[in-house]
Each structure stands twice: as C-alpha cells, then as structure tokens.
C-alpha cells in the first residue's frame, strides 16, 4: 500500500494517470507500477508481480541509503523511488535521478 507521495509527479500519475514532468510514453507503465505498489504489501510480491518480471528493484546507496528504486524505463533513467516501512511504500517519487 502507498502511504504517501514525495513529489507531485507521483501523486498526479496515481490520481490522474498523467504528469507534465514525465514523458507521455511512460505514463501507462508508471500508473501500472503505482497501482501494483498500492496492491501489494511486500517487496518480494512487488518484484514477482511486475512486468517485465525483473523490475530491477534495487537499494540506493550513499545519501539515499534506505531507499529503493524500480525502473520505469531503464534507458531513459526514469525510476520510481521510495522507502518501504511497515509494509507500506513511503515518500514515493517519480524521478530521473541520474
């Protein structure tokens, strides 16, 4: 379940299915991933239910230690980032942090 959002893009995509800051080509996949995050309560289930099967779920490092990321589009660098605490996705963001 998603507890809260860390940026407007994630909130807008979850509630409206679109966001000005994310290229339109990625809206549908991002909404799918956010809906999936809303429906699951573990990282294992998130990873196994994603499409393609490998979401490239990974831990972030450095000053972002404790956060996770999954790919929206590997080549473009767009990711959904979040913290996972008490079976909830927290501070969910849609961003290109590279």
N, C-alpha and C positions, 0 to 999 in steps of 0.2 A: 504494500500500500504506500502511496506517496503522502508523506506528511506535510511537506512544504516545498516551495519553489525558491530558487536562488536568483532567478532572473526572469525578466518579462517574456523573453522568447519561449522558455519552457512553459510558463503559465499560459501564454497565448496559444501555443500549439496544443496543449492539453485541453483547454476550454473551447477554442475556436477552430482548431485544425490548421492554423496558419500563423506565420510570424514574419514581419518585414525583414528582420535581420538574418534569417536563414533562407538560402536559395530555395525557390519553389520546388525544384526537383527532389528535395529531401524532405518535404513536408509529410508525405504519406508514410514513409519509413519511420520518421520520428514519432508521429502520432501512434503508429503500431507499437513502437518500443515503450512509449509512455503508458499506453493502455496495458501493455504486458506488465510493466512495473507496478501499476495500480492493482493488478490481479494476483500477484504472487507475494509470498512472504519470506522468500529466501533467495540468496544469490545463486544457489545451485539450481533452483527451479527456473530462475530468470535465464541462466545460461543454457539450460537444456530446452527451453521452450522458444528460444529466439530463432530468427531466420535471417541469414543462413545459420546453421546450427552453431557456428562459432561466432559469438558476438564480439570476440576479442575483449571480454571482460577482464580488466586488469587494475591492479593497485597503482595509484600515483605515488610519486616519490618526492623527496625534497620538502619544500614548504607546503606541498599538497598531500603529505603523508596522511593516511587515514581516509582518503577519498578514493573512489573508484571511477572508472570510465568505461563506456561501451561505445563502439563505433556506430555512427550514423552512416558515414561514408569514409572509408579508410584513406582513400586517395586525397580527398579534399581536406581532411583533418577535422571535420566536424564530429563532435562527440556529445554524449550525454554524460555529465559528471554528477556525482552525488556522494553522500555519506550513507552508510547503512547502519542504523542503530535500532535495537529493539524491534526487529522485523519490519522496519519502516525505512523508506527512501527519503532522506532529508537533504535540504538545500540542493534540490535537483536543478541543474542548469543545462542549457543547450549552448555550446560554445565551441569555438575553434581556438584552442589554447596553444597551438604550436606556432 
